[in-house]
Amino acid sequence: QVQLVESGGGLVQPGGSLKLSCAASGSISGTLFMGWYRQAPGKERELVASISSRGNIYYKNSVKGRFTISRDNAENTVYLQMNSLKPEDTAVYYCNAAGNCWGRGSQVTVSS
């Protein structure tokens, strides 16, 4: 099973940007589904964005126009570019592959 490692989280002021990376230990070129989830304290984990092997993309409504998901199959990496961040984006962000493989998560905190 492929292992996923997230990076790029941190503390940012409202309106700022962060770029999350998810590095896979193996090839992701054949993985149909790659996604970013997030879980805020006291809330359920939710799907934020996903990208298929064919490049089909989904965004949660609240992040449309602010977040961009992309994948680099040659580098076995999935990215989440987050712009115009809001305090409500604060959460632990998790990378997911094929629906059943999870990274350990990366904390994103948006606060002034």
Secondary structure, 3 states (H helix, E strand, C coil): CCCEEEECCEEECCCCCEEEEEEECCCCCCCCEEEEEEECCCCCCEEEEEEECCCCEEECHHHCCCEEEEEECCCCEEEEEECCCCHHHCEEEEEEECCCEECCCEEEEECC
